[in-house]
Amino acid sequence: MDQLKTGSFIKELRREMGFTQEQLAEKFSVSRRTVSRWETGKYMPDLSLLKPLSEELGITLNEL
């Protein structure tokens, strides 16, 4: 899994859904900084968050 591509994809989908980083962070009980790190490819979401994140962004787990 390419972290930079995944991060860009999360960012694109978040913006399409109309969420701010803070709003997305609140939904998953993480900090806004954590969401920023996902989007820049510095970190990947925790495995336990992948399925709920994909559902929130309206995609399948495989697409994520």
C-alpha positions as CSV (number, residue, x, y, z in Angstrom):
1,M,0.0,0.0,0.0
2,D,1.5,3.3,-1.1
3,Q,1.1,5.7,1.9
4,L,1.3,8.9,-0.3
5,K,-1.4,7.7,-2.7
6,T,-3.6,6.5,0.1
7,G,-3.2,9.8,1.9
8,S,-4.1,11.8,-1.1
9,F,-7.1,9.6,-1.7
10,I,-8.4,10.1,1.8
11,K,-7.9,13.8,1.5
12,E,-9.8,13.9,-1.8
13,L,-12.7,11.9,-0.5
14,R,-12.8,13.9,2.7
15,R,-13.1,17.1,0.7
16,E,-15.8,15.6,-1.6
17,M,-17.8,14.7,1.5
18,G,-17.5,18.3,2.8
19,F,-15.7,17.3,6.0
20,T,-12.9,19.3,7.6
21,Q,-9.9,17.4,9.0
22,E,-11.3,18.3,12.5
23,Q,-14.7,16.8,11.7
24,L,-13.3,13.6,10.4
25,A,-11.0,13.4,13.4
26,E,-13.9,13.8,15.8
27,K,-15.7,10.9,14.1
28,F,-12.8,8.6,14.8
29,S,-11.7,10.0,18.2
30,V,-8.3,11.0,16.8
31,S,-6.7,14.5,16.6
32,R,-6.8,16.7,13.6
33,R,-3.1,16.4,13.4
34,T,-3.5,12.6,13.0
35,V,-5.8,13.1,10.0
36,S,-3.3,15.5,8.6
37,R,-0.6,12.9,8.9
38,W,-2.8,10.3,7.1
39,E,-3.3,12.7,4.3
40,T,0.4,13.6,3.9
41,G,1.4,9.9,3.9
42,K,3.4,10.2,7.1
43,Y,1.1,7.7,8.9
44,M,-1.5,5.2,8.0
45,P,-4.8,4.9,9.8
46,D,-4.9,2.2,12.5
47,L,-6.1,-1.1,11.2
48,S,-9.1,-0.9,13.5
49,L,-10.2,2.3,11.7
50,L,-9.9,1.2,8.1
51,K,-13.3,-0.3,7.7
52,P,-15.2,2.5,9.6
53,L,-13.2,5.1,7.6
54,S,-14.0,3.5,4.3
55,E,-17.7,3.4,5.2
56,E,-17.7,7.0,6.3
57,L,-16.0,8.0,3.0
58,G,-18.5,6.0,1.0
59,I,-16.0,3.5,-0.5
60,T,-15.2,-0.2,0.0
61,L,-12.3,-1.4,2.1
62,N,-10.6,-2.6,-1.0
63,E,-10.8,0.8,-2.6
64,L,-9.1,2.3,0.4
